[in-house]
Amino acid sequence: MTVLMQQTTTALNGQADAMVPETAVITRIQYEAPDIATYTLSFTDDHIREQYQFLPGQFNMLYLPGIGEVAISISSDPGQPGTLLHTIREAGNVTGALAKLKKGATIGVRGPYGSAWPVESAEGKDLIIVGGGIGLAPLRPAIYHVIRHREKYGKVTILSGAREPGDLLYPDEYDAWREHGIEVIVTVDRADKNWRGNVGVVPMMFYKMRPDGRKTVIFTCGPEIMMRFVVYEALARRIPKERIFVSLERNMKCAVGFCGHCQYGPFFLCKEGPVLSYDRVEPFFSVEEF
């Protein structure tokens, strides 16, 4: 998979230098929640736009001249690569500057980078997709892939959580996901007067399910403490470590494993990650203290 991704990146840039971004235009901005928006990008180069491909769970580096770059997960449908979406939370200098841009602005894009959700190896199994807050964004391409190939999977459950109802990502899509035979369980940490759904942290929703550990796969992304509890609950239900996948974030600067900023134990998360199975990261992502 790594060789494929390196070849894809080189081909997209049209040169061997994977550090050179391509120009893209913001064609749409969809505001999702406070300080969070989804940006639709279109490459200005017709060839790049037509050839661009990515795998669910990969990320791009978004570049603003004079400000810097930031690693942002791709949140669009991998089956429609011509429509490139990034859901971004305003949290730093680069994302703060991105939040000030309007439709029609241009930015630099390089990628895709990183490992992907193992959607093919999960075929024939039950799948639980667990997203907390902005963590649902890197999972959405996997959801689209599963819907596109629904017949290849067993029972599929999506657990989506946020601090408050107004922080939930993509709520308008939940019913469409359910129409494809997917169970969607939504929860919030704090309810408002209009909320009639579940209240509680995402890992608590495992008590509403009876997963079969012999044939279940877990994909999870969100706050690290949430993912640790998800792993804990999965292990308690005898789901094997090698079938629990987490998406880890660290300070990614170069995205090609040169700078070392994203080192996590023996891994460079921009290359071996961000998606890794729990059995590989267990020494650094232990849940024993729980």
C-alpha positions as a Markdown table, in Angstrom:
| # | Residue | x | y | z |
|---|---|---|---|---|
| 1 | Met | 0.0 | 0.0 | 0.0 |
| 2 | Thr | 2.9 | 2.4 | 0.8 |
| 3 | Val | 4.4 | 2.0 | -2.7 |
| 4 | Leu | 1.0 | 2.6 | -4.3 |
| 5 | Met | 0.5 | 5.8 | -2.2 |
| 6 | Gln | 4.0 | 7.1 | -3.1 |
| 7 | Gln | 3.4 | 6.4 | -6.8 |
| 8 | Thr | 0.0 | 8.2 | -6.6 |
| 9 | Thr | 1.5 | 11.3 | -5.0 |
| 10 | Thr | 4.3 | 11.5 | -7.5 |
| 11 | Ala | 1.9 | 11.1 | -10.4 |
| 12 | Leu | -0.4 | 13.7 | -9.1 |
| 13 | Asn | 2.3 | 16.3 | -8.6 |
| 14 | Gly | 3.7 | 15.5 | -12.0 |
| 15 | Gln | 7.2 | 15.4 | -10.6 |
| 16 | Ala | 9.3 | 13.5 | -8.2 |
| 17 | Asp | 9.2 | 16.2 | -5.5 |
| 18 | Ala | 6.4 | 15.3 | -3.2 |
| 19 | Met | 6.9 | 18.5 | -1.3 |
| 20 | Val | 5.5 | 20.7 | -4.0 |
| 21 | Pro | 1.8 | 21.5 | -3.6 |
| 22 | Glu | -0.8 | 21.7 | -6.4 |
| 23 | Thr | -3.2 | 24.6 | -6.6 |
| 24 | Ala | -6.8 | 24.1 | -5.7 |
| 25 | Val | -9.8 | 26.4 | -5.5 |
| 26 | Ile | -12.4 | 26.5 | -2.7 |
| 27 | Thr | -15.7 | 25.9 | -4.5 |
| 28 | Arg | -18.0 | 25.6 | -1.5 |
| 29 | Ile | -17.9 | 26.0 | 2.2 |
| 30 | Gln | -20.4 | 24.1 | 4.4 |
| 31 | Tyr | -20.5 | 25.2 | 8.0 |
| 32 | Glu | -21.0 | 22.1 | 10.2 |
| 33 | Ala | -20.7 | 23.2 | 13.8 |
| 34 | Pro | -19.1 | 26.0 | 15.9 |
| 35 | Asp | -15.5 | 26.5 | 14.5 |
| 36 | Ile | -15.9 | 23.6 | 12.0 |
| 37 | Ala | -16.6 | 23.8 | 8.3 |
| 38 | Thr | -16.3 | 21.5 | 5.3 |
| 39 | Tyr | -14.3 | 22.9 | 2.3 |
| 40 | Thr | -14.9 | 21.6 | -1.2 |
| 41 | Leu | -11.7 | 21.9 | -3.3 |
| 42 | Ser | -11.1 | 21.6 | -7.0 |
| 43 | Phe | -7.7 | 21.3 | -8.5 |
| 44 | Thr | -7.0 | 24.0 | -11.1 |
| 45 | Asp | -5.0 | 21.5 | -13.2 |
| 46 | Asp | -7.5 | 19.4 | -15.2 |
| 47 | His | -5.1 | 16.4 | -15.3 |
| 48 | Ile | -4.5 | 16.4 | -11.6 |
| 49 | Arg | -8.3 | 16.8 | -10.9 |
| 50 | Glu | -9.0 | 13.8 | -13.2 |
| 51 | Gln | -6.3 | 11.6 | -11.9 |
| 52 | Tyr | -6.5 | 12.3 | -8.2 |
| 53 | Gln | -7.4 | 9.2 | -6.0 |
| 54 | Phe | -7.3 | 8.6 | -2.3 |
| 55 | Leu | -8.0 | 5.8 | 0.1 |
| 56 | Pro | -10.4 | 6.1 | 3.1 |
| 57 | Gly | -8.5 | 7.5 | 6.1 |
| 58 | Gln | -5.7 | 9.3 | 4.2 |
| 59 | Phe | -4.9 | 13.0 | 4.5 |
| 60 | Asn | -3.7 | 15.9 | 2.5 |
| 61 | Met | -1.3 | 18.7 | 3.4 |
| 62 | Leu | -3.1 | 22.1 | 2.9 |
| 63 | Tyr | -0.8 | 25.0 | 2.3 |
| 64 | Leu | -1.2 | 28.7 | 2.7 |
| 65 | Pro | 1.7 | 30.8 | 1.4 |
| 66 | Gly | 3.4 | 32.8 | 4.1 |
| 67 | Ile | 1.5 | 31.0 | 6.9 |
| 68 | Gly | 2.3 | 27.3 | 6.6 |
| 69 | Glu | 0.9 | 23.8 | 6.1 |
| 70 | Val | -1.5 | 21.6 | 8.1 |
| 71 | Ala | -2.4 | 17.9 | 7.8 |
| 72 | Ile | -6.2 | 17.5 | 7.2 |
| 73 | Ser | -8.0 | 14.2 | 6.7 |
| 74 | Ile | -10.0 | 13.8 | 3.5 |
| 75 | Ser | -13.7 | 13.5 | 4.4 |
| 76 | Ser | -15.3 | 12.9 | 0.9 |
| 77 | Asp | -16.3 | 9.8 | -1.0 |
| 78 | Pro | -13.3 | 7.9 | -2.4 |
| 79 | Gly | -15.7 | 6.7 | -5.1 |
| 80 | Gln | -16.0 | 10.3 | -6.3 |
| 81 | Pro | -12.4 | 11.6 | -6.2 |
| 82 | Gly | -13.2 | 14.6 | -8.3 |
| 83 | Thr | -15.1 | 16.0 | -5.3 |
| 84 | Leu | -12.5 | 16.6 | -2.6 |
| 85 | Leu | -13.7 | 17.6 | 0.8 |
| 86 | His | -11.9 | 18.5 | 4.0 |
| 87 | Thr | -13.7 | 19.1 | 7.3 |
| 88 | Ile | -11.6 | 21.5 | 9.3 |
| 89 | Arg | -11.8 | 22.7 | 12.9 |
| 90 | Glu | -10.3 | 26.1 | 13.6 |
| 91 | Ala | -7.6 | 25.3 | 16.1 |
| 92 | Gly | -4.3 | 26.9 | 15.1 |
| 93 | Asn | -2.5 | 29.5 | 12.9 |
| 94 | Val | -3.1 | 27.6 | 9.6 |
| 95 | Thr | -6.6 | 26.4 | 10.3 |
| 96 | Gly | -7.5 | 29.9 | 11.7 |
| 97 | Ala | -6.3 | 31.4 | 8.4 |
| 98 | Leu | -8.2 | 28.8 | 6.4 |
| 99 | Ala | -11.4 | 29.7 | 8.3 |
| 100 | Lys | -11.1 | 33.3 | 7.0 |
| 101 | Leu | -11.0 | 32.3 | 3.4 |
| 102 | Lys | -14.0 | 32.6 | 1.1 |
| 103 | Lys | -15.4 | 30.7 | -1.8 |
| 104 | Gly | -13.0 | 31.2 | -4.8 |
| 105 | Ala | -9.8 | 31.4 | -2.8 |
| 106 | Thr | -6.9 | 29.3 | -3.8 |
| 107 | Ile | -4.7 | 27.1 | -1.6 |
| 108 | Gly | -2.0 | 24.5 | -2.0 |
| 109 | Val | -2.6 | 20.8 | -1.7 |
| 110 | Arg | -0.2 | 17.9 | -1.7 |
| 111 | Gly | -1.1 | 14.3 | -1.0 |
| 112 | Pro | -2.7 | 11.9 | -0.4 |
| 113 | Tyr | -0.5 | 10.6 | 2.4 |
| 114 | Gly | -0.7 | 8.0 | 5.1 |
| 115 | Ser | -2.3 | 4.6 | 5.7 |
| 116 | Ala | -5.9 | 3.8 | 5.2 |
| 117 | Trp | -8.8 | 2.1 | 6.9 |
| 118 | Pro | -8.6 | -1.6 | 6.0 |
| 119 | Val | -12.0 | -1.7 | 4.3 |
| 120 | Glu | -11.1 | -4.6 | 2.0 |
| 121 | Ser | -9.8 | -6.9 | 4.8 |
| 122 | Ala | -13.0 | -6.1 | 6.8 |
| 123 | Glu | -15.2 | -7.5 | 4.1 |
| 124 | Gly | -17.3 | -10.5 | 5.3 |
| 125 | Lys | -17.2 | -9.2 | 8.9 |
| 126 | Asp | -19.3 | -7.1 | 11.1 |
| 127 | Leu | -18.0 | -3.5 | 11.4 |
| 128 | Ile | -18.3 | -1.0 | 14.2 |
| 129 | Ile | -17.3 | 2.6 | 13.2 |
| 130 | Val | -16.8 | 4.9 | 16.2 |
| 131 | Gly | -16.3 | 8.6 | 15.8 |
| 132 | Gly | -16.0 | 11.3 | 18.4 |
| 133 | Gly | -16.3 | 15.0 | 17.4 |
| 134 | Ile | -14.2 | 15.9 | 14.5 |
| 135 | Gly | -13.0 | 12.3 | 14.4 |
| 136 | Leu | -16.0 | 11.3 | 12.3 |
| 137 | Ala | -14.5 | 13.2 | 9.4 |
| 138 | Pro | -11.7 | 10.7 | 8.6 |
| 139 | Leu | -14.2 | 7.9 | 9.0 |
| 140 | Arg | -16.8 | 9.3 | 6.6 |
| 141 | Pro | -14.9 | 8.0 | 3.5 |
| 142 | Ala | -14.9 | 4.5 | 5.0 |
| 143 | Ile | -18.7 | 4.9 | 5.6 |
| 144 | Tyr | -19.2 | 5.9 | 1.9 |
| 145 | His | -17.1 | 2.9 | 0.8 |
| 146 | Val | -19.1 | 0.5 | 2.9 |
| 147 | Ile | -22.4 | 1.9 | 1.5 |
| 148 | Arg | -21.0 | 1.5 | -2.0 |
| 149 | His | -20.2 | -2.1 | -1.3 |
| 150 | Arg | -22.8 | -2.8 | 1.3 |
| 151 | Glu | -23.3 | -6.5 | 0.3 |
| 152 | Lys | -19.7 | -7.3 | 1.2 |
| 153 | Tyr | -20.2 | -6.5 | 4.9 |
| 154 | Gly | -22.2 | -8.0 | 7.7 |
| 155 | Lys | -23.8 | -5.9 | 10.4 |
| 156 | Val | -22.5 | -2.3 | 10.3 |
| 157 | Thr | -22.9 | 0.0 | 13.3 |
| 158 | Ile | -21.9 | 3.7 | 13.4 |
| 159 | Leu | -21.4 | 5.3 | 16.9 |
| 160 | Ser | -21.2 | 9.1 | 16.6 |
| 161 | Gly | -20.7 | 11.4 | 19.6 |
| 162 | Ala | -20.1 | 15.0 | 20.4 |
| 163 | Arg | -20.0 | 17.3 | 23.4 |
| 164 | Glu | -23.4 | 18.9 | 22.6 |
| 165 | Pro | -26.1 | 18.4 | 20.0 |
| 166 | Gly | -24.9 | 21.4 | 18.0 |
| 167 | Asp | -21.4 | 19.8 | 17.7 |
| 168 | Leu | -22.5 | 16.7 | 15.9 |
| 169 | Leu | -21.0 | 16.3 | 12.5 |
| 170 | Tyr | -23.1 | 15.4 | 9.4 |
| 171 | Pro | -26.4 | 14.8 | 11.2 |
| 172 | Asp | -28.3 | 15.3 | 7.9 |
| 173 | Glu | -26.6 | 12.1 | 6.6 |
| 174 | Tyr | -27.6 | 9.8 | 9.4 |
| 175 | Asp | -30.9 | 8.8 | 7.9 |
| 176 | Ala | -29.4 | 8.1 | 4.5 |
| 177 | Trp | -26.8 | 5.8 | 6.2 |
| 178 | Arg | -29.7 | 4.0 | 7.9 |
| 179 | Glu | -31.4 | 3.5 | 4.6 |
| 180 | His | -28.5 | 1.2 | 3.7 |
| 181 | Gly | -29.1 | -1.1 | 6.6 |
| 182 | Ile | -26.6 | 0.6 | 8.9 |
| 183 | Glu | -27.4 | 1.1 | 12.6 |
| 184 | Val | -26.5 | 4.7 | 13.6 |
| 185 | Ile | -26.3 | 5.3 | 17.4 |
| 186 | Val | -25.8 | 9.0 | 18.3 |
| 187 | Thr | -24.9 | 10.4 | 21.7 |
| 188 | Val | -23.9 | 13.7 | 23.3 |
| 189 | Asp | -22.0 | 14.4 | 26.5 |
| 190 | Arg | -24.4 | 17.2 | 27.5 |
| 191 | Ala | -28.0 | 17.5 | 26.3 |
| 192 | Asp | -30.0 | 20.7 | 25.7 |
| 193 | Lys | -33.7 | 21.1 | 26.2 |
| 194 | Asn | -34.5 | 19.8 | 22.7 |
| 195 | Trp | -32.3 | 16.7 | 22.8 |
| 196 | Arg | -34.2 | 13.4 | 23.0 |
| 197 | Gly | -31.4 | 11.0 | 22.2 |
| 198 | Asn | -28.7 | 9.3 | 24.2 |
| 199 | Val | -26.6 | 11.2 | 26.7 |
| 200 | Gly | -23.2 | 9.9 | 27.6 |
| 201 | Val | -19.7 | 9.4 | 26.2 |
| 202 | Val | -19.3 | 7.3 | 23.1 |
| 203 | Pro | -17.7 | 4.2 | 24.6 |
| 204 | Met | -20.8 | 3.8 | 26.8 |
| 205 | Met | -22.8 | 3.0 | 23.7 |
| 206 | Phe | -21.1 | -0.4 | 23.5 |
| 207 | Tyr | -23.5 | -1.5 | 26.2 |
| 208 | Lys | -26.3 | -1.1 | 23.7 |
| 209 | Met | -24.7 | -3.7 | 21.4 |
| 210 | Arg | -23.8 | -7.4 | 21.5 |
| 211 | Pro | -20.9 | -7.6 | 19.0 |
| 212 | Asp | -19.6 | -11.0 | 18.1 |
| 213 | Gly | -15.9 | -10.8 | 18.8 |
| 214 | Arg | -15.2 | -13.7 | 16.4 |
| 215 | Lys | -16.2 | -11.6 | 13.4 |
| 216 | Thr | -16.1 | -7.9 | 14.4 |
| 217 | Val | -13.8 | -5.2 | 13.2 |
| 218 | Ile | -13.5 | -1.7 | 14.9 |
| 219 | Phe | -12.5 | 1.6 | 13.2 |
| 220 | Thr | -12.2 | 4.5 | 15.6 |
| 221 | Cys | -11.1 | 8.1 | 15.5 |
| 222 | Gly | -11.6 | 11.0 | 17.9 |
| 223 | Pro | -10.0 | 12.3 | 21.1 |
| 224 | Glu | -7.3 | 10.0 | 22.2 |
| 225 | Ile | -8.9 | 9.3 | 25.6 |
| 226 | Met | -12.1 | 8.3 | 23.8 |
| 227 | Met | -10.3 | 5.9 | 21.6 |
| 228 | Arg | -8.5 | 4.3 | 24.5 |
| 229 | Phe | -11.9 | 3.6 | 26.1 |
| 230 | Val | -13.2 | 2.3 | 22.8 |
| 231 | Val | -10.3 | -0.1 | 22.7 |
| 232 | Tyr | -10.9 | -1.1 | 26.3 |
| 233 | Glu | -14.6 | -1.9 | 25.5 |
| 234 | Ala | -13.7 | -3.8 | 22.4 |
| 235 | Leu | -11.1 | -5.9 | 24.2 |
| 236 | Ala | -13.7 | -6.6 | 26.9 |
| 237 | Arg | -15.9 | -8.1 | 24.2 |
| 238 | Arg | -13.0 | -10.3 | 22.9 |
| 239 | Ile | -12.5 | -8.4 | 19.7 |
| 240 | Pro | -8.9 | -9.3 | 18.7 |
| 241 | Lys | -6.3 | -6.6 | 19.0 |
| 242 | Glu | -5.4 | -7.0 | 15.3 |
| 243 | Arg | -9.0 | -6.1 | 14.3 |
| 244 | Ile | -9.1 | -2.9 | 16.3 |
| 245 | Phe | -7.9 | 0.1 | 14.2 |
| 246 | Val | -7.2 | 3.6 | 15.6 |
| 247 | Ser | -6.4 | 6.8 | 13.7 |
| 248 | Leu | -3.6 | 8.7 | 15.6 |
| 249 | Glu | -2.6 | 12.3 | 15.1 |
| 250 | Arg | 0.7 | 14.0 | 16.0 |
| 251 | Asn | 2.4 | 17.1 | 14.7 |
| 252 | Met | 2.8 | 16.2 | 11.0 |
| 253 | Lys | 5.1 | 18.7 | 9.2 |
| 254 | Cys | 6.6 | 17.0 | 6.1 |
| 255 | Ala | 4.1 | 14.1 | 5.5 |
| 256 | Val | 6.9 | 12.0 | 4.0 |
| 257 | Gly | 8.8 | 10.8 | 7.1 |
| 258 | Phe | 11.7 | 13.2 | 6.8 |
| 259 | Cys | 11.3 | 15.6 | 9.7 |
| 260 | Gly | 10.4 | 13.2 | 12.6 |
| 261 | His | 7.8 | 15.5 | 14.1 |
| 262 | Cys | 5.2 | 12.8 | 14.1 |
| 263 | Gln | 7.2 | 10.0 | 15.5 |
| 264 | Tyr | 5.2 | 7.7 | 17.7 |
| 265 | Gly | 7.4 | 5.0 | 19.2 |
| 266 | Pro | 9.0 | 3.3 | 16.1 |
| 267 | Phe | 6.4 | 4.7 | 13.8 |
| 268 | Phe | 6.2 | 7.9 | 11.7 |
| 269 | Leu | 2.5 | 8.5 | 11.7 |
| 270 | Cys | 2.6 | 10.4 | 8.4 |
| 271 | Lys | 3.8 | 7.2 | 6.7 |
| 272 | Glu | 3.0 | 4.1 | 8.8 |
| 273 | Gly | -0.1 | 5.9 | 10.2 |
| 274 | Pro | -2.4 | 7.6 | 10.9 |
| 275 | Val | -4.4 | 4.3 | 10.8 |
| 276 | Leu | -2.8 | 1.5 | 12.8 |
| 277 | Ser | -4.0 | -1.7 | 14.4 |
| 278 | Tyr | -4.0 | -1.8 | 18.2 |
| 279 | Asp | -1.7 | -4.8 | 18.3 |
| 280 | Arg | 1.0 | -2.6 | 16.7 |
| 281 | Val | 0.6 | 0.4 | 19.0 |
| 282 | Glu | -0.3 | -1.3 | 22.2 |
| 283 | Pro | 3.0 | -0.6 | 24.0 |
| 284 | Phe | 2.4 | 3.2 | 23.4 |
| 285 | Phe | -1.4 | 3.2 | 23.5 |
| 286 | Ser | -2.0 | 1.0 | 26.5 |
| 287 | Val | -5.4 | 0.7 | 28.1 |
| 288 | Glu | -4.2 | -1.4 | 31.1 |
| 289 | Glu | -4.7 | 1.5 | 33.6 |
| 290 | Phe | -8.4 | 1.4 | 32.9 |
